[in-house]
Each structure stands twice: as structure tokens, then as C-alpha cells.
């Protein structure tokens, strides 16, 4: 399940659609958003 987004990002870098830093920043933003959402939900319930 995790392999597909990683491969998709690497293919986009390979074909020149993105820089590697774009893919890494997007992944870090996704992890940060997930952690923040889990923290907010834990505080509410």
C-alpha cells in the first residue's frame, strides 16, 4: 500500500514532472497532517 505512492513519485521525477525535493516535501507534509489529525482527534474523544 505504501509502495504505490513511492513508485508514483519516483516515476514523476524520472519523467521530469517534479524534482525529488517536491516529492519528499509532499510526503513529509502528508505525515505531519496525519499526525496532527490524530492528535486533534485524541484531544476531542
C-alpha positions in Angstrom: 0.0 0.0 0.0 2.9 2.4 0.7 4.9 1.2 -2.3 2.5 2.6 -4.9 2.8 6.3 -3.9 6.5 6.0 -3.6 6.9 4.5 -7.0 4.5 7.1 -8.5 6.6 9.9 -7.1 9.8 8.3 -8.4 8.3 7.9 -11.8 7.3 11.6 -11.8 10.8 12.6 -11.0 12.2 10.2 -13.7 9.9 11.7 -16.4 10.9 15.2 -15.3 7.5 16.3 -13.9 8.8 17.0 -10.4 12.0 17.5 -8.5 12.9 15.0 -5.8 12.5 17.7 -3.2 8.9 18.2 -4.2 8.2 14.5 -3.6 10.0 14.5 -0.3 8.2 17.7 0.9 4.8 16.3 -0.1 5.5 13.1 1.8 6.6 15.0 4.9 3.6 17.2 4.7 1.3 14.1 4.5 2.9 12.6 7.6 2.7 15.8 9.5 -1.0 16.3 8.5 -1.8 12.7 9.6 -0.1 13.1 13.0 -1.8 16.5 13.6 -5.2 14.9 12.7 -4.6 12.0 15.1 -3.6 14.4 17.9 -6.7 16.6 17.4 -9.0 13.5 17.4 -7.3 12.2 20.5 -8.0 15.5 22.2 -11.7 15.5 21.3 -12.7 12.0 22.1 
